[in-house]
Amino acid sequence: PSLPPPSLPPPSLPPPSLPPPSLPPPSLPPPPLPPPSPYPVSPQPSVPPPQLPSPLPPLTPPLPLSPPLTCTPRALVGDVDIRVRGATGDDSALIYDRSGMHHSPTLVSTSGAVSNFTLGRPFPPAAKLARSVRAFIQTKEMTNLAIQQTSSLRFAASVIGVLRTARIWVDRARLRVMLQLKDDLGNPIVDRLSYTTVKLYVSDGSDLVSTSCITDSTARHEEHYLGHCTLSIDEAWFSAPGATAAARLQMCFPDGTCAASVSLGNVTLAPKPAWYNSLLRSTSETNSRSLPLGANASTGLFITLPASPLYTAAATDTFWAYVFVHSGGYTVNSWRVKLFFDADVLEYRNFQVSSHFQMPVVTPSASGVSFASAGLVCGTDCSDSEQEATKGESIYLLRIELAVRAGTVVGTYEGAPLNLYPYAFEVKNIGGGYIVDKVAGLVFDARDAGHSFGQLIVRAPRTAGIFAYPPTRKHPQAVL
């Protein structure tokens, strides 16, 4: 193998030249820099914010194009068939004078087709009844054009009334009237703000009494749009036989005026019995009652019954028998009494005893009901005033509630068949002596004097009147 040529020695370099003596010595290197921070932050040059471009001037909108002649309303609505329909159908009340589909005249103008149709009826609709008027264009119903119509209330124009109690008695002296308000077309539902009051006036020729009637129920269907009046007649009006009193209704308005009075006819006032005194039909504990006409001290015991008839119906009529005793000048203390009656006609219901006496023991039986009181509430330590309280001609002991049995035949019941009378087994004074001993008492009823047996008159209720009014709900039918 061939060998490389031998290397030549490097050429000799000239010696370094020294600086001229006139030059200063070289400067030292600068000191080292401090170590850099872990996160060096490069300085950011200050840059001015960008400038927004200037807004462009608004564009001018283009002018609208004129529509061709074929798009004008006059050209579009040439023969439009517009129809209006009122409420129809068996389940709807007639609101308008015509039902079904109705064409209406069409007026074509530059603004479109204008259709007018007048709806009405020859008699008023039911008050507050709501139905819709429907519109059709080219047989298509436009539901957004349907309008609901609600009939408004009319003003009250008149009032009618019926006497429920054409005859009244001294102990059944409450006169009752039913009434109905009507508007000018006979509808019983009226505007409540169109009147202020309805009053009942009753006069016997010398005295006049009145009361305001209740009319809130005249707006309610379930009450048949009826109101009512109630007025109690004073006992003095029942003195003369054959006495009557005139009754009338009158309605007044917000402006202070009143409609003409409406006569209800005459009320017959049944004469009160000669014995009658309201204290003898009350629970008053006064000791100043006088004996009724026909009673005497020797009898010592009596009861009072109604002076008016009783009525048998779905709701059985009840009444009270008041029991009194003549004290004979002594203090009434303990007593044992019985009320006899026919249990096929009457039934015992309840009792109330005078507060002067202890609560009695009650014993019903097939022939009546008996009561036994042990004496005065104050016992053996009664004050003078407590002893005086049960001294008198007619000392109230208790009252007994009886009822006419359902199904009892109407008629007059009296004498032995009714067997209605009081009996005292004993009535003792505070010293234990007998005031009354084994005595049958007297009965005072609708007759003028006292009798050994009571009398009761049983009647059946009867129709007093009738109200009629036009339809107010769904169907065109009157209600009686």
Buried (B, 14 or more C-beta within 10 A) or exposed (E): EEEEEEEEEEEEEEEEEEEEEEEEEEEEEEEEEEEEEEEEEEEEEEEEEEEEEEEEEEEEEEEEEEEEEEEEEEEEBEEEEBBBBBBBEEEBBBBBEEBEEBEBEBEBEEEEBEBEBEBEEEEBBBBEBEBBBBBBBEEEEEEEEEEEBEBEBBEBBBBBBBBBBBEBBBBBBEBBBBBBBBBEEBBBBBBEEBBEEBBBBBEBEEEEBBBEBBBEEBBEEEEBBBBBBBBEBEBEBBEEEEBBBBBBBBBBBEEEEBBEBBEBEEBBBBBBBEBBBEBBBBBEEEBEBEBBBBBEEEBBBBBBBBBBBBBBEEEBBBBBBBBBBBBBEBBBBBBBBBBBBBBEBBBBBEBEBBEBBBEBEBEEEEEBBBBBBBBBBBEEEBEEEBBEBBBBBBBBBBBBBBBBBEEBEEEEBBEEEBBBBBBBBBBBBBEEEBBBEEBBBBBBBBBBBBBEBBBBBBBEEEEEEEBEBBBBEEEEEEBE
